[in-house]
């Protein structure tokens, strides 16, 4: 029974520690500003300065009503609760008060990684040289850095000009942070109080994801491959874990692409287009990018890029014709039965052949139709070559082949046989 109670108490302790750790690592949203992860600390401290006694006064004795309280609220999940430093009234020399948050388990915070403090200084002149507010970093008992709030404004909180999000960069690893007020000499009326609402180990301001490389228009031949390339500006101001989705617009709005035989890398910064069919000519492409940190969403959309696929269809011409040997052979003009089609500017070249294998260009025959001159004396084959030219890219296709046959007719054979018979007699 005793062991069971001990086990239950142990589990409760572990659970409470875990909850405290999760709480310390919570991500909070500052409305209209952005989202940040609370600094993960496990200890807190506050000091309002030494009073001493009348016979042996401390350096802060002359300050009446001084307060240094609630340091744990600097990392709780209520964005509007705060740790408080109230300077009081009266005179003091070198009076130091502070709020502290730290770890005592050997875990260190990284050097040169920004820390963000959500702070309000009511009635305080940040550029004062007599009274000042500083942020101090320690590594154990070793002093690391003291940085003044002056000149470090990061984000204003809308119309409440007193509240700021301030960015600090510790130059070495550390495990303790203090927010202090310290006077070389002061009479207590320079500011009324300091409120520290939140300390974040990382913070991302609401913003669009920006591209430093945009996709560009491309022209390729049908069956060729190409890609659309982009790049997003990255850095401390952008949360990691960006997801990508390429989209296509074929004339009726944007839709998401999926990987298939034509498209690859639809969820990366670079879209690969393989063995492009003519049907995707004039498609528009763009990349959408998204990231999320806590409840804050970050997004961006690239420029549009147009893909031109140069394709051509040779069409169909007609029609086959036949003539008798020795007659006046004047074939009818060749016409289009099905027009040639292509994505570029079309040009034509008619060709002829006597064996339907080796074709040669016909001089001057460069229109969609062709009228064969009269006087054909042997069977001849004709076809039309169609060339599409688009942005300096060219591709060609051929029509069907039509035949103009020159035959020995039956009547001619009879006449020829009779003449041969007469000569034989």
C-alpha positions as CSV (number, residue, x, y, z in Angstrom):
1,X,0.0,0.0,0.0
2,X,2.8,2.4,0.9
3,X,4.6,1.6,-2.4
4,X,1.5,2.4,-4.3
5,X,1.1,5.8,-2.6
6,X,4.8,6.5,-3.3
7,X,4.3,5.6,-6.9
8,X,1.2,7.8,-7.2
9,X,3.0,10.7,-5.6
10,X,6.0,10.2,-8.0
11,X,3.7,10.2,-11.0
12,X,2.0,13.3,-9.8
13,X,5.4,15.0,-9.4
14,X,6.5,13.9,-12.9
15,X,3.3,15.1,-14.4
16,X,3.5,18.5,-12.7
17,X,7.0,19.0,-13.9
18,X,6.0,18.0,-17.4
19,X,3.1,20.4,-17.4
20,X,5.3,23.1,-16.1
21,X,7.8,22.5,-18.8
22,X,5.1,22.5,-21.5
23,X,3.7,25.7,-20.0
24,X,7.2,27.3,-20.1
25,X,7.5,26.3,-23.8
26,X,4.1,27.5,-24.7
27,X,3.6,29.6,-27.9
28,X,1.6,32.8,-27.4
29,X,0.0,35.1,-29.9
30,X,0.3,38.9,-29.4
31,X,-2.7,40.1,-31.4
32,X,-1.8,41.9,-34.6
33,X,1.9,41.5,-33.8
34,X,2.9,37.9,-34.0
35,X,3.7,34.7,-32.1
36,X,6.5,33.8,-29.7
37,X,7.7,30.9,-27.6
38,X,8.0,31.6,-23.9
39,X,11.4,31.4,-22.4
40,X,11.9,28.0,-20.8
41,X,13.0,28.7,-17.3
42,X,12.3,27.0,-14.0
43,X,13.3,29.6,-11.4
44,X,12.5,33.2,-10.7
45,X,13.7,36.0,-8.5
46,X,12.9,39.6,-7.6
47,X,14.9,42.3,-5.6
48,X,13.6,45.8,-4.8
49,X,17.0,46.9,-3.4
50,X,18.4,47.1,0.0
51,X,16.6,49.2,2.7
52,X,19.1,48.8,5.5
53,X,18.4,50.6,8.8
54,X,18.4,54.2,9.9
55,X,21.8,53.7,11.4
56,X,23.1,51.7,8.5
57,X,20.9,52.7,5.5
58,X,20.8,50.7,2.3
59,X,21.3,52.4,-1.1
60,X,17.5,52.3,-1.8
61,X,16.2,53.4,1.6
62,X,15.2,56.8,0.3
63,X,12.9,55.3,-2.2
64,X,9.4,55.0,-0.7
65,X,6.9,52.4,-2.0
66,X,9.4,50.4,-4.1
67,X,8.1,47.2,-5.6
68,X,9.7,44.2,-7.4
69,X,7.1,41.5,-7.8
70,X,5.6,38.6,-9.8
71,X,8.6,37.6,-11.9
72,X,7.0,34.3,-12.8
73,X,4.3,36.2,-14.7
74,X,7.0,37.1,-17.3
75,X,6.7,33.6,-18.7
76,X,3.1,32.6,-17.9
77,X,0.5,32.0,-20.6
78,X,-1.5,35.2,-19.9
79,X,-0.2,37.7,-22.4
80,X,-1.3,40.6,-20.3
81,X,0.0,39.5,-16.9
82,X,3.3,41.0,-15.9
83,X,6.2,41.1,-13.5
84,X,6.5,44.6,-12.0
85,X,9.2,47.0,-11.0
86,X,7.9,50.2,-9.3
87,X,10.6,52.7,-8.4
88,X,8.6,54.6,-5.8
89,X,9.3,58.2,-4.9
90,X,12.2,59.8,-3.1
91,X,15.9,60.1,-3.7
92,X,18.5,57.4,-4.1
93,X,22.0,56.9,-5.3
94,X,22.9,53.7,-7.3
95,X,19.7,52.0,-6.4
96,X,19.3,48.7,-8.2
97,X,16.1,46.7,-8.5
98,X,15.5,43.7,-10.7
99,X,13.3,40.8,-11.9
100,X,15.0,37.5,-12.8
101,X,14.2,34.3,-14.6
102,X,16.7,31.5,-14.9
103,X,17.5,27.8,-15.0
104,X,19.4,26.0,-12.2
105,X,19.7,22.6,-13.8
106,X,22.7,23.1,-16.1
107,X,20.7,23.8,-19.2
108,X,22.2,26.8,-21.2
109,X,20.7,29.1,-23.7
110,X,22.6,29.7,-27.0
111,X,24.8,32.6,-27.7
112,X,23.8,35.1,-30.4
113,X,20.2,33.8,-30.5
114,X,17.8,36.7,-30.1
115,X,15.6,37.1,-27.0
116,X,12.4,39.2,-27.2
117,X,11.0,41.1,-24.2
118,X,7.5,42.4,-24.1
119,X,7.8,45.4,-21.9
120,X,6.1,48.6,-20.9
121,X,7.8,51.6,-19.2
122,X,5.2,54.1,-18.2
123,X,6.4,57.7,-17.9
124,X,10.0,56.6,-18.7
125,X,12.5,58.2,-21.0
126,X,14.4,55.4,-22.6
127,X,17.3,57.7,-23.5
128,X,17.8,58.9,-19.9
129,X,21.4,58.8,-18.7
130,X,20.6,59.2,-15.0
131,X,17.9,56.5,-14.7
132,X,18.1,53.4,-16.9
133,X,16.5,50.1,-17.6
134,X,18.9,47.3,-18.6
135,X,18.7,43.6,-19.5
136,X,21.5,41.5,-18.0
137,X,22.7,38.0,-19.0
138,X,24.6,35.6,-16.7
139,X,26.1,32.2,-17.1
140,X,25.9,30.8,-13.6
141,X,27.6,33.4,-11.5
142,X,29.6,34.8,-14.5
143,X,28.4,38.1,-15.9
144,X,27.8,37.9,-19.7
145,X,26.3,41.2,-20.9
146,X,24.4,44.3,-19.9
147,X,22.3,45.9,-22.6
148,X,20.2,49.0,-22.3
149,X,16.6,49.3,-23.6
150,X,17.6,52.5,-25.3
151,X,17.8,52.1,-29.1
152,X,16.5,48.5,-29.1
153,X,12.8,49.0,-30.0
154,X,11.5,46.2,-32.2
155,X,7.7,46.4,-32.5
156,X,5.2,49.0,-31.2
157,X,1.9,47.7,-29.9
158,X,-0.4,49.7,-32.0
159,X,-1.8,52.8,-30.3
160,X,-0.3,51.8,-26.9
161,X,3.0,53.5,-27.5
162,X,4.3,52.6,-24.0
163,X,4.4,48.9,-24.7
164,X,7.2,47.5,-26.8
165,X,8.6,44.3,-28.0
166,X,12.4,44.6,-27.7
167,X,15.0,42.4,-29.2
168,X,18.3,41.5,-27.4
169,X,21.2,39.3,-28.6
170,X,23.3,37.8,-25.8
171,X,27.0,37.4,-27.0
172,X,27.7,34.2,-25.1
173,X,25.7,31.3,-23.7
174,X,23.7,32.0,-20.6
175,X,21.2,30.7,-18.1
176,X,19.9,33.7,-16.3
177,X,18.3,37.0,-17.4
178,X,17.5,40.0,-15.3
179,X,15.6,43.1,-16.0
180,X,16.9,45.9,-13.8
181,X,16.4,49.5,-13.0
182,X,19.5,51.3,-11.9
183,X,20.2,54.9,-11.0
184,X,23.5,56.6,-10.7
185,X,21.5,59.4,-9.1
186,X,17.8,60.1,-9.2
187,X,14.9,61.6,-7.5
188,X,12.3,59.1,-8.4
189,X,10.2,61.0,-10.8
190,X,11.7,60.0,-14.2
191,X,9.4,57.0,-14.5
192,X,6.7,55.4,-12.5
193,X,7.0,51.7,-13.2
194,X,8.2,48.9,-15.5
195,X,6.0,46.1,-16.6
196,X,7.5,42.9,-18.1
197,X,4.7,41.0,-19.8
198,X,6.5,38.3,-21.7
199,X,10.0,37.0,-22.4
200,X,10.2,35.0,-25.6
201,X,13.1,32.7,-26.7
202,X,11.8,33.2,-30.3
203,X,9.3,35.5,-31.9
204,X,7.9,35.8,-35.4
205,X,6.2,39.0,-36.5
206,X,3.2,38.6,-38.7
207,X,4.3,39.1,-42.3
208,X,4.1,37.7,-45.8
209,X,6.6,35.2,-47.0
210,X,8.7,37.0,-49.6
211,X,10.3,35.5,-52.7
212,X,13.8,36.5,-53.8
213,X,13.6,34.3,-56.9
214,X,10.3,34.3,-58.9
215,X,9.3,31.8,-61.6
216,X,9.7,33.0,-65.1
217,X,7.9,32.4,-68.4
218,X,9.2,29.5,-70.4
219,X,8.9,28.3,-74.0
220,X,9.7,24.7,-74.9
221,X,8.9,22.2,-77.7
222,X,6.2,19.6,-77.3
223,X,7.7,16.6,-75.5
224,X,10.5,18.6,-73.9
225,X,11.1,19.2,-70.2
226,X,11.7,22.3,-68.1
227,X,11.2,23.6,-64.6
228,X,9.8,26.6,-62.7
229,X,12.2,27.8,-60.0
230,X,11.6,29.9,-56.9
231,X,13.3,30.8,-53.6
232,X,11.9,32.3,-50.4
233,X,13.7,34.8,-48.2
234,X,14.6,33.0,-45.0
235,X,16.2,34.1,-41.7
236,X,15.4,34.7,-38.1
237,X,12.2,36.5,-39.0
238,X,10.6,33.5,-40.7
239,X,9.5,30.4,-38.9
240,X,10.8,27.0,-40.1
241,X,8.7,24.3,-41.6
242,X,7.5,26.1,-44.7
243,X,5.2,24.0,-46.9
244,X,4.9,24.5,-50.6
245,X,2.1,23.9,-53.2
246,X,2.4,24.6,-56.9
247,X,-0.8,25.6,-58.6
248,X,-1.9,25.8,-62.2
249,X,-4.5,28.0,-63.9
250,X,-5.8,26.7,-67.3
251,X,-8.3,29.5,-67.6
252,X,-10.9,28.8,-64.9
253,X,-9.0,29.6,-61.7
254,X,-6.1,28.2,-59.6
255,X,-6.0,24.5,-58.6
256,X,-3.4,22.5,-56.8
257,X,-1.1,20.3,-58.8
258,X,-0.3,16.7,-57.9
259,X,2.8,14.7,-58.9
260,X,2.2,12.6,-62.0
261,X,3.8,11.7,-65.3
262,X,4.0,15.4,-66.3
263,X,4.6,17.2,-62.9
264,X,7.2,16.5,-60.2
265,X,8.2,18.4,-57.1
266,X,4.7,20.0,-56.6
267,X,5.5,20.4,-52.9
268,X,8.9,21.9,-53.3
269,X,10.3,25.3,-54.3
270,X,11.1,23.9,-57.8
271,X,8.4,22.5,-60.2
272,X,9.7,20.0,-62.8
273,X,7.6,19.6,-66.0
274,X,8.4,16.5,-68.0
275,X,7.6,15.5,-71.6
276,X,5.3,18.4,-71.9
277,X,2.2,17.8,-74.0
278,X,0.8,20.5,-76.3
279,X,-2.3,20.6,-74.2
280,X,-0.6,22.5,-71.4
281,X,0.4,25.4,-73.7
282,X,-0.5,28.7,-72.1
283,X,-0.9,27.2,-68.6
284,X,-0.1,29.6,-65.8
285,X,1.8,28.5,-62.8
286,X,2.5,29.9,-59.3
287,X,3.8,28.7,-55.9
288,X,2.0,29.2,-52.7
289,X,4.0,28.9,-49.5
290,X,2.8,28.6,-45.9
291,X,4.2,28.3,-42.4
292,X,2.6,28.2,-39.0
293,X,4.0,29.1,-35.6
294,X,1.4,28.6,-32.8
295,X,-1.8,30.2,-34.0
296,X,0.1,32.6,-36.3
297,X,0.0,31.8,-40.0
298,X,2.5,33.1,-42.5
299,X,1.9,32.8,-46.3
300,X,3.2,34.0,-49.6
301,X,2.3,33.6,-53.3
302,X,4.9,33.9,-56.1
303,X,4.4,35.7,-59.3
304,X,2.7,33.9,-62.2
305,X,4.7,32.3,-65.0
306,X,3.3,31.3,-68.4
307,X,4.4,28.1,-70.1
308,X,4.4,28.1,-73.9
309,X,4.6,24.6,-75.5
310,X,5.3,24.9,-79.2
311,X,3.4,22.1,-80.9
312,X,2.1,21.7,-84.5
313,X,-0.4,19.4,-86.3
314,X,0.2,18.9,-90.0
315,X,-3.5,18.7,-90.9
316,X,-5.0,16.7,-93.8
317,X,-4.9,17.5,-97.5
318,X,-6.7,16.1,-100.5
319,X,-7.2,14.5,-102.7
320,X,-5.7,11.6,-104.7
321,X,-6.1,11.9,-108.5
322,X,-5.5,9.7,-111.6
323,X,-4.7,10.6,-115.3
324,X,-4.1,8.6,-118.5
325,X,-0.8,8.6,-120.2
326,X,-0.7,10.9,-123.1
327,X,-3.7,13.0,-122.0
328,X,-3.6,16.6,-120.9
329,X,-2.8,16.0,-117.2
330,X,-3.9,19.0,-115.2
331,X,-4.6,17.9,-111.6
332,X,-7.1,19.9,-109.5
333,X,-5.6,22.1,-106.8
334,X,-4.8,20.5,-103.5
335,X,-7.0,21.7,-100.6
336,X,-7.1,21.4,-96.9
337,X,-9.5,18.9,-95.5
338,X,-8.4,19.5,-91.9
339,X,-6.5,22.7,-91.2
340,X,-3.0,22.6,-89.8
341,X,-2.8,23.8,-86.2
342,X,0.0,25.0,-83.9
343,X,0.8,27.3,-81.0
344,X,3.1,29.5,-83.0
345,X,3.3,31.2,-86.3
346,X,2.7,28.6,-89.1
347,X,4.6,28.4,-92.3
348,X,4.2,25.9,-95.2
349,X,6.4,24.0,-97.6
350,X,5.1,21.6,-100.2
351,X,7.2,18.6,-101.2
352,X,7.1,16.0,-104.0
353,X,8.5,12.5,-104.6
354,X,8.5,10.0,-107.3
355,X,9.0,7.0,-105.0
356,X,7.1,8.1,-101.8
357,X,10.4,7.9,-99.9
358,X,12.6,10.7,-100.9
359,X,10.9,14.1,-100.9
360,X,12.2,17.4,-102.2
361,X,10.9,21.0,-101.7
362,X,8.8,22.5,-104.5
363,X,10.1,25.9,-105.2
364,X,7.5,28.7,-104.5
365,X,5.0,26.2,-103.0
366,X,4.7,27.8,-99.5
367,X,1.0,28.4,-98.9
368,X,-1.7,26.3,-97.2
369,X,-2.9,25.0,-100.6
370,X,-1.1,24.1,-103.8
371,X,-2.1,23.9,-107.5
372,X,0.1,21.4,-109.3
373,X,1.1,22.6,-112.8
374,X,-0.3,20.7,-115.8
375,X,1.7,18.2,-117.8
376,X,2.5,15.5,-115.2
377,X,4.0,12.6,-117.0
378,X,4.5,10.1,-114.2
379,X,3.0,9.2,-110.9
380,X,4.0,11.7,-108.2
381,X,3.5,11.9,-104.5
382,X,2.9,15.2,-102.6
383,X,2.8,16.2,-98.9
384,X,2.9,19.5,-97.0
385,X,5.3,20.4,-94.2
386,X,4.0,22.7,-91.5
387,X,6.4,24.6,-89.2
388,X,5.4,26.4,-86.0
389,X,7.7,29.2,-84.8
390,X,7.2,30.4,-81.2
391,X,9.7,32.6,-79.4
392,X,12.5,31.4,-81.6
393,X,11.6,27.8,-81.0
394,X,10.6,25.8,-84.1
395,X,8.9,22.4,-84.7
396,X,7.5,20.8,-87.8
397,X,4.9,18.2,-88.8
398,X,3.7,16.7,-92.1
399,X,0.3,16.2,-93.6
400,X,-0.8,13.0,-95.2
401,X,0.6,12.0,-98.6
402,X,-1.6,12.4,-101.7
403,X,-0.9,10.6,-105.0
404,X,-1.4,11.9,-108.5
405,X,-1.3,8.7,-110.6
406,X,-0.4,8.6,-114.3
407,X,-1.7,5.3,-115.8
408,X,-1.9,3.5,-119.1
409,X,-5.6,3.6,-119.8
410,X,-7.7,0.7,-121.4
411,X,-8.5,2.7,-124.6
412,X,-4.9,3.6,-125.1
413,X,-4.0,-0.1,-124.7
414,X,-6.6,-1.0,-127.4
415,X,-5.3,1.6,-129.8
416,X,-1.8,0.6,-129.2
417,X,-2.5,-3.1,-129.8
418,X,-4.4,-2.3,-133.1
419,X,-1.5,-0.2,-134.4
420,X,1.0,-3.0,-133.5
421,X,-1.2,-5.4,-135.4
422,X,-1.3,-3.2,-138.5
423,X,2.5,-2.8,-138.4
424,X,2.9,-6.6,-138.1
425,X,0.7,-7.1,-141.2
